[in-house]
Amino acid sequence: MFPNDSNEMWIGVANVVPDHINTQMGKAKGAFVKAVCLATSALNFQERVSTELFKYEFTVVSFSEVELFKDFSVKYNVACDLQELVDEALDSKQPVFSSFHTYLSDENIN
């Protein structure tokens, strides 16, 4: 689903694993990455983020900490780099990602 007037900015963390042909993460088993995007619901956020990550040969294993950005910003001090990601997502109308934080253990794949 594409952004429309009822969209709000959402934020969450995706736990991803590389597809078998993806060699971008070396020997890492997976990674956690913060994502922001316009969406109509938490489920729509997850669908949009998963679809975008699939384009880069990643599969989402799980999501955590998914919430409206306006709720997040009340609870936490929003760093400048995160605000830049939000601004980029607003301009592009596409999901935007922070740095990938890789892990080497299978225990994070659930």
C-alpha positions in Angstrom: 0.0 0.0 0.0 1.3 3.4 -0.9 1.2 6.5 1.4 -2.0 8.5 1.5 -3.4 11.3 3.5 -4.3 9.0 6.5 -0.7 8.0 6.9 1.3 8.8 10.0 5.0 8.4 10.7 5.9 5.1 12.4 9.1 3.8 13.9 10.3 0.3 14.7 13.2 -2.1 14.8 13.4 -5.0 12.2 15.4 -8.1 12.9 16.7 -9.2 9.5 18.6 -12.1 7.9 20.3 -12.0 4.6 18.9 -14.1 1.8 21.3 -16.8 0.6 22.6 -14.7 -2.3 23.1 -11.6 -0.1 26.8 -11.2 0.9 26.5 -7.6 2.2 27.0 -8.6 5.9 29.9 -11.0 5.5 29.7 -13.7 8.2 27.0 -12.0 10.2 23.9 -14.2 10.7 21.6 -11.1 10.8 21.1 -7.6 11.9 18.8 -5.2 13.7 17.9 -2.0 11.9 15.7 0.9 12.9 13.2 1.9 10.3 10.8 4.9 9.8 8.1 5.3 7.3 4.6 6.6 6.6 1.9 4.0 7.2 -1.7 3.6 8.1 -1.1 1.2 10.9 1.5 -0.9 12.7 0.8 -3.8 10.3 1.1 -1.5 7.2 4.4 -0.3 8.6 5.7 -3.8 8.9 4.5 -4.7 5.3 6.1 -1.6 3.8 9.4 -2.1 5.7 9.5 -5.8 4.8 8.8 -5.1 1.1 11.6 -2.5 1.0 14.1 -4.8 2.8 13.2 -7.6 0.4 14.4 -5.5 -2.5 17.9 -5.5 -0.8 17.8 -9.3 -0.3 16.9 -9.3 3.4 14.1 -11.2 5.1 12.5 -9.8 8.2 12.4 -12.3 11.0 10.6 -10.1 13.5 9.7 -6.6 14.5 10.0 -4.9 17.9 9.3 -1.5 19.4 6.8 -0.6 16.6 4.9 2.6 17.5 3.8 5.9 16.1 6.7 8.3 15.9 4.7 11.0 17.8 4.4 8.6 20.8 8.1 7.7 20.5 9.1 11.4 20.5 7.2 12.0 23.7 9.0 9.2 25.5 12.5 9.8 24.1 14.8 12.6 23.1 15.0 12.4 19.3 18.6 12.6 18.1 19.4 14.7 15.1 20.3 11.7 13.0 17.0 10.1 13.7 15.1 13.3 12.8 17.0 13.4 9.5 15.7 9.9 8.8 12.2 11.0 9.5 12.6 14.0 7.3 13.9 11.8 4.5 11.0 9.4 4.9 8.5 12.3 4.7 10.1 13.6 1.6 10.6 10.3 -0.2 7.4 8.6 1.0 9.5 5.5 1.3 10.8 3.5 4.3 14.2 4.8 5.5 16.7 2.8 7.6 19.4 3.6 10.1 22.7 1.7 10.3 22.5 -2.1 10.4 23.7 -3.6 13.7 24.9 -7.1 12.9 25.1 -10.2 15.1 27.0 -13.4 14.6 24.9 -15.8 16.7 21.9 -17.7 15.7 20.3 -17.0 19.1 18.9 -13.7 17.7 17.0 -15.5 15.0 13.6 -16.4 16.4 
